[in-house]
Amino acid sequence: MNDNKVLLGMSGGVDSAVSAYLLKRQGYDVTCCFMRNWDSIANNDIRGNPTLSGSKCSQELDYDDAVEAAMDLGLPILRKDFVEEYWNEVFQQFLKTYEKGYTPDPDVFCNKYIKFGHFYEYAKSLGFTTIAMGHYAMRIDEHHESHLYKAFDKNKDQSYFLGQISEEQLSHALFPLANLTKPEVRNIAEELNLTSVKNKKDSTGVCFIGERNFKSFLSNYLPSKPGDIVDLRNGRVIGKHDGVLYYTVGQHRGMGIGGIPGYSDAPFFVVGKDVGKNLLYVAQEEGNRLRFSSAAHLSSFNWIGSDLPSGPYPCKAKFRYRGKDLPVVVEVSSDGKSAVLRYRDIPYVAKGQIAVLYQGERLLGSGIIEEIDGEDGKRIPY
């Protein structure tokens, strides 16, 4: 196999188009490939979908933009469907996590199973040993293995979403945007006159699905079930919700509560959920520490590299993509498949979230938060 041959995931956006150009300029033999992973009609993506009224679905418009960019760059482009794989391995897990009342992050598993999983296997079947993506992340080979690092542009760094890929997957991946800022990428697209992507806004929303009215979108798969909003401190019912699955821990808005007799004007926040009893637990931040915990128990733990620590290991953790790197101590199980994070004064840690570990610029690994301990050290039941 030729290591110079690269199959690049071309999304129809500016980042992947510029990535293709950079690799070609560096002398790689680049083939682009558009991945189609979502079918709105087949997947009953009706409510909350703003794209249904258009003459073409958003993914087909993206494909047209990808083809035009590839043609402008003088590069071949393929198209590959992973609709079934995405539904079974990413979206079903996404729904099951919501059904538990947890807060999932499908982008992480889209990378693990689709972009660096099935896409990589597809690339190998075509004779490619290397894939490339338009992620803002950095691969550094050191000590005879590949490690994942934050991108130069910290405002766009996407390493958080890559914490579940393996060292083997990483070792066959290129990130051409590792040392560039977003404005620099836009400037390159402008200089190349990549008309289909140079002014295109960044994609948002669920990975490969796009922007949706999220509550309406979820109702396509998880029907609403109204119930009580309960103040966790005193057990008082203070409002009604339209489905506990539609709320996330730490949420401050969209609950329709406030101005309640006997309460101050301090905002309420979601503390937890009891799916079985259909209760949404809230509290006011003022005068309590219910939003804080002391430990998070991680499943599906993934450490990128061979230097797995054998004892308590101080590092930093990010619990949300835009969150800060916060000090924790990680203790990894003997089989390396689970871990416990211990910390102080970190608010709004939620079940189902991805905890991503860093040591400086290097991403060490990540895991799914399955259980949380309160400040008293006892397991939080909600």
C-alpha positions in Angstrom: 0.0 0.0 0.0 1.1 3.6 -0.7 1.4 5.7 2.4 1.2 8.8 0.2 -2.4 8.1 -0.7 -4.9 9.8 1.5 -8.7 9.5 1.6 -10.0 12.8 3.0 -13.5 13.2 4.5 -15.0 16.1 2.5 -18.1 17.5 4.2 -19.0 20.4 1.9 -17.6 22.9 4.3 -14.6 25.2 4.2 -12.4 23.3 6.7 -12.3 20.0 4.8 -11.9 21.8 1.5 -8.9 23.7 2.7 -7.5 20.5 4.3 -7.7 18.9 0.9 -5.7 21.8 -0.7 -3.1 21.7 2.0 -2.5 18.0 1.7 -2.2 18.3 -2.1 0.3 21.1 -1.7 2.3 18.9 0.6 2.6 16.3 -2.1 0.0 13.8 -1.0 -2.1 11.9 -3.5 -5.5 13.0 -2.2 -8.9 11.6 -3.0 -11.9 13.2 -1.4 -14.9 11.3 -0.1 -18.3 12.7 1.0 -20.0 10.7 3.7 -23.8 10.6 3.8 -24.9 9.4 7.2 -28.5 10.7 7.7 -31.7 10.2 5.7 -34.4 12.5 7.1 -37.3 10.7 5.5 -36.2 7.2 6.3 -35.3 8.2 9.8 -38.6 10.0 10.5 -36.8 13.3 11.0 -39.9 15.4 10.6 -40.7 17.6 13.6 -38.1 20.3 14.3 -36.5 19.9 10.9 -36.3 23.3 9.1 -34.9 21.7 5.9 -37.9 19.7 4.7 -39.5 22.5 2.7 -36.5 23.0 0.5 -36.1 21.7 -3.0 -33.1 19.6 -1.8 -32.2 18.2 1.6 -29.3 19.9 3.4 -27.0 16.9 2.9 -27.5 16.9 -0.9 -26.7 20.6 -0.9 -23.5 19.9 1.1 -22.6 17.2 -1.4 -23.0 19.6 -4.3 -20.7 22.0 -2.5 -18.2 19.3 -1.8 -18.1 18.2 -5.5 -17.6 21.8 -6.6 -14.8 22.3 -4.1 -13.1 19.1 -5.2 -13.4 20.1 -8.9 -11.9 23.5 -8.1 -9.0 21.8 -6.5 -8.6 19.3 -9.3 -9.2 16.3 -7.0 -11.3 13.2 -7.4 -14.3 12.8 -5.1 -16.2 9.7 -4.0 -19.5 9.3 -2.2 -20.2 6.7 0.5 -23.3 6.1 2.6 -23.1 5.1 6.2 -26.8 5.8 7.0 -27.5 2.4 8.6 -24.2 2.3 10.5 -24.9 5.8 11.9 -28.4 4.9 12.9 -27.4 1.7 14.7 -24.1 2.7 16.3 -24.5 6.4 17.0 -28.1 7.5 16.9 -29.5 4.5 18.8 -26.9 5.0 21.5 -27.9 8.7 21.6 -31.6 7.9 22.1 -30.9 5.2 24.7 -28.8 7.7 26.7 -31.6 10.3 26.6 -34.1 7.6 27.7 -32.0 7.1 30.8 -32.4 10.8 31.5 -28.7 11.4 30.8 -26.9 14.0 28.6 -25.2 12.4 25.6 -22.8 13.8 23.1 -23.3 12.1 19.7 -20.4 13.9 18.0 -17.9 11.9 20.1 -19.4 8.6 18.9 -19.8 9.8 15.4 -16.0 10.2 15.3 -15.4 6.9 17.0 -17.7 4.7 15.0 -18.1 6.5 11.7 -15.3 8.9 10.7 -12.5 7.0 12.4 -14.3 3.6 12.3 -16.3 2.7 9.2 -14.8 5.4 7.1 -11.3 4.3 7.9 -12.2 0.6 7.2 -13.7 1.8 3.8 -10.5 3.7 3.1 -8.4 0.5 3.7 -10.7 -1.5 1.4 -9.8 0.9 -1.4 -6.1 0.7 -0.7 -5.6 3.8 1.5 -3.6 3.5 4.7 -4.2 7.1 5.7 -7.3 9.2 6.2 -7.6 12.9 6.8 -10.3 15.1 8.4 -10.9 18.9 8.7 -10.8 18.7 12.5 -8.9 21.3 14.5 -6.7 18.9 16.4 -3.1 17.8 16.3 -1.4 14.4 16.1 2.2 14.2 17.4 4.2 11.0 17.1 6.4 10.4 20.1 7.8 7.4 22.0 7.0 5.2 19.0 3.2 5.9 19.1 0.7 8.6 18.2 -0.7 11.1 20.7 -3.5 13.6 20.4 -3.0 17.2 21.2 -5.0 20.4 21.1 -5.0 22.4 17.9 -3.1 25.7 17.7 -6.4 27.6 17.5 -7.8 27.1 21.0 -11.1 28.8 20.1 -11.7 26.1 17.4 -9.9 23.2 19.0 -12.0 20.0 18.5 -9.8 17.5 20.3 -12.6 17.1 22.9 -14.7 15.2 20.3 -11.8 12.8 19.5 -11.2 11.4 23.0 -12.8 8.0 22.2 -10.7 7.1 19.2 -7.9 4.6 19.6 -4.2 5.1 19.2 -4.3 2.8 16.1 -7.0 5.0 14.5 -5.1 8.1 15.4 -1.8 6.8 13.9 -3.5 6.6 10.4 -5.1 10.0 10.6 -3.9 13.5 9.4 -5.2 16.8 10.6 -4.0 19.5 8.2 -5.5 22.3 10.1 -3.6 21.6 13.3 -1.5 24.8 13.2 -4.0 27.1 11.5 -6.6 29.5 12.9 -10.1 29.7 11.5 -9.5 33.2 9.9 -6.4 31.8 8.2 -8.5 28.9 6.8 -11.1 31.4 5.5 -8.3 33.5 3.9 -6.9 30.4 2.1 -10.4 29.6 0.7 -10.8 33.2 -0.4 -7.4 33.2 -2.1 -8.3 29.9 -3.9 -11.7 31.3 -4.8 -13.5 28.2 -3.5 -16.8 29.7 -4.2 -19.0 26.9 -2.8 -17.4 27.0 0.6 -15.4 30.2 1.2 -18.3 32.1 2.8 -20.3 29.1 4.1 -21.1 29.2 7.7 -19.9 26.5 10.0 -22.1 23.5 10.6 -23.9 23.3 13.9 -26.3 20.9 15.6 -26.1 17.2 15.9 -23.2 15.5 13.9 -24.3 14.8 10.3 -27.9 15.8 11.1 -27.5 19.6 11.5 -29.5 22.3 13.1 -32.9 21.3 14.6 -35.4 22.6 17.0 -34.0 20.2 19.5 -37.1 19.5 21.7 -39.3 19.0 18.6 -36.6 16.8 17.0 -36.4 14.6 20.0 -40.2 14.2 20.1 -39.9 12.3 16.8 -38.3 9.5 18.7 -39.0 10.1 22.4 -42.7 11.2 22.9 -43.3 14.0 25.4 -44.6 13.0 28.8 -45.6 16.0 31.0 -44.8 15.9 34.7 -43.9 17.8 37.8 -41.0 20.2 38.4 -39.9 19.7 42.0 -37.6 21.8 44.2 -35.1 19.2 45.4 -34.5 21.1 48.7 -38.0 20.9 50.0 -39.9 18.5 47.7 -42.4 21.3 46.7 -43.9 21.0 43.2 -43.3 24.4 41.6 -44.2 23.8 38.0 -44.8 21.4 35.1 -42.4 20.1 32.5 -43.3 18.6 29.1 -40.8 15.7 29.3 -37.8 15.2 31.6 -35.8 13.8 28.7 -35.8 17.2 27.1 -33.8 18.9 29.9 -30.1 18.8 30.8 -28.4 19.1 34.2 -27.3 22.7 34.7 -30.0 24.2 32.4 -31.2 27.6 33.5 -33.7 28.6 30.9 -36.8 27.2 29.2 -38.5 25.7 32.3 -41.2 28.4 32.6 -40.7 28.9 36.3 -40.1 32.0 38.2 -41.9 34.6 40.3 -43.0 31.9 42.7 -44.4 33.1 46.1 -41.8 32.5 48.9 -38.9 32.4 46.5 -36.3 35.0 45.7 -35.6 36.2 42.1 -32.5 33.9 41.9 -32.6 31.6 38.8 -33.5 28.0 39.1 -31.3 25.3 37.5 -31.8 21.7 36.7 -30.2 19.5 39.4 -31.3 16.0 38.1 -34.1 13.9 36.8 -36.0 10.8 37.9 -37.2 9.2 34.7 -39.1 6.5 36.4 -41.2 8.9 38.4 -41.1 11.5 35.6 -39.8 14.2 37.9 -37.6 17.1 37.0 -35.5 18.3 40.0 -34.5 21.9 40.2 -33.0 24.3 42.8 -31.9 27.9 43.1 -28.2 28.5 43.1 -28.5 31.0 45.9 -27.5 29.5 49.2 -26.9 25.9 48.4 -24.3 23.6 46.8 -26.6 21.1 45.1 -24.9 21.8 41.8 -21.6 20.5 43.1 -20.4 16.9 43.3 -17.1 15.2 44.4 -16.5 12.3 42.0 -17.6 11.0 38.6 -17.5 7.3 37.7 -16.6 6.7 34.0 -17.4 3.8 31.7 -16.1 3.1 28.2 -12.8 4.6 29.3 -10.3 5.1 26.6 -6.7 6.1 27.1 -4.8 7.1 24.0 -1.3 5.6 24.4 0.6 3.0 26.4 1.3 5.1 29.4 -1.8 4.3 31.4 -1.3 5.4 35.0 -1.3 2.7 37.7 -2.3 4.9 40.6 -4.0 8.2 41.3 -3.0 10.7 38.6 -3.5 14.4 38.7 -4.6 16.0 35.4 -7.3 18.3 34.0 -10.8 17.3 32.8 -13.2 19.0 30.4 -16.9 18.1 31.0 -18.3 20.1 28.1 -16.9 21.1 24.8 -16.7 24.8 25.7 -15.9 24.1 29.3 -12.7 24.9 31.1 -10.0 22.4 31.9 -10.5 21.7 35.6 -8.2 19.9 38.1 -9.1 16.3 38.9 -7.4 13.1 40.0 -8.1 10.1 37.9 -7.9 6.5 39.1 -8.1 3.9 36.3 -9.3 0.4 36.9 -6.9 -2.5 36.6 -8.4 -3.5 33.2 -8.3 0.1 31.9 -12.0 0.0 31.0 -13.3 2.3 33.7 -12.1 5.1 35.9 -13.1 7.4 38.7 -12.5 11.2 38.7 -12.2 13.0 42.1 -12.4 16.7 42.3 -13.7 19.7 44.3 -15.9 22.7 43.5 -16.9 21.6 40.0 -20.6 22.4 39.2 -23.1 20.7 36.8 -21.3 17.4 36.2 -24.0 15.3 34.6 -24.5 11.6 33.8 -24.0 10.8 30.1 -21.5 13.6 29.5 -18.1 12.8 28.2 -15.3 13.6 30.6 -12.1 14.3 28.5 -8.7 14.3 30.3 -5.8 16.5 29.4 -2.2 16.9 30.6 -1.2 20.3 29.3 -1.9 20.3 25.6 -2.1 16.5 25.3 -5.5 14.7 25.3 -5.0 11.6 27.5 -8.4 9.9 27.0 -12.0 10.1 27.9 -15.0 8.2 29.4 -18.7 8.4 29.8 -20.0 9.6 33.1 -22.2 6.8 34.5 -22.6 7.8 38.2 -21.8 10.8 40.3 -21.0 11.2 44.0 -22.3 14.2 46.0 -20.1 16.3 48.2 -20.9 13.9 51.1 -19.3 11.1 49.1 -22.6 9.3 48.6 -23.9 8.2 45.2 -26.4 10.7 43.8 -29.5 8.7 42.9 -31.1 11.2 40.4 
